[in-house]
Amino acid sequence: MNIFQIDIIADLMLLIGSAFIFLGALGLLRMPDFYSRIQAGTKAVTLGAVALLIGVALHQPLWSSKLLLIALFILMTNPIGSSTLARAFMYKNKMHKKKYKDINS
């Protein structure tokens, strides 16, 4: 592949990544409940960030090792963070319902 083709692929990856991040942000605004918002934010934004990092790596090949580490960090921490938020929200709701159930009894 020549440099022109690599630049086109890199630009496409940057556009795809930006689109996924935008759709993830839109999903955060449009989804009806907390769990759907977490899913929209986590999946779309993770895919968008990795696509952006691939696009930057194609534009700047010397940064590839650092960008690979950043991508691995994002791929490991985003699902763990969203799972932790979902569990905390679920636990809070269970405790909230239990508190008011005890008061009403």
N, C-alpha and C positions, 0 to 999 in steps of 0.2 A: 504494500500500500504506500502511496506517496503522501506527502505532508498535507496536501489539499484534502484528500479523503479522510485522513485522521482528524483534521480540523472540523470537517463537516460532522463526523460521528461525535466528536467532543461537544460541538454546539448542540447537536440533537439531544445528547445526554443531559446537558445543562437545561435545555428546554423541557425535557421530560421530567427531570427532577424538580424544576420550578413548578410545573403543572401539578405534580403530585403533592407538593407542599401546599400549594394554593387550595387544592381539593381537600386536603386534610384540614386546613384552617376553615374552609367552608363547611366541612362536616362537623367541626366543633360547634359551629353556630347553628346548623340546621337540624342536627339530630335531636330527638325528643327527650332522651333520658341520659343519665350519667354514664351508664355502661356502654351505650352506643357511641357516645362522644369519646370515651377512652379508646374504643376500637378504631374509630375513624382517625383519631389523632395519632395513635401509635402506628398502625399499619401504613397509612399513606405517608406520614412524615418520615418514617424510617426508610421506606422505599425511595422517597424523594431525596432524602439526604444522601443515601448511597449512590443514587444516580448522579447527583451533583458532584460527589467526590470522584466518581469515575470520569465525569467530564473534565474536572480540574486535573486529574491524573493524566488524561490524554493530552491536555494542553501543556502541562508542566511535568514531563516524565521524571525529572529529578526529585519531585516531591512524592513519588509513588509510595515509598516505604512509610512515610509519615501519614499519608492519606489512608493507607491500608490499616494502620493502627487505629486511626480515628474511626474508620468504618467498622472495624471489629468492636471497638468500644461502643459505638452507637447500636450495633446489632445485639450486643449483650445487655446494655443498660436500658434501652427503651422498653422491651417486653417486661423486664423485671420491675421497672418503675411503674408501668401501667398496671401490672398484676398487684403490686403493693397498694396502689391507690384504690383499686377495685376492692381488695380485701378490707382495707381500712374503712371504705364507705359502707361495705356490707356489715362489718362489725359495728360501726356507729349506728346504723339503722336498726340492727337487732337489739342493741342496748337501749336505744331510744324507745322502741316499741315495748321492751320489757319494763322500762321505767314507768311508762304511762299505764301499762297493764297492772302494775302493782298499785299505782295510785287509785285506779278505778275499782279495784277489788275491795 
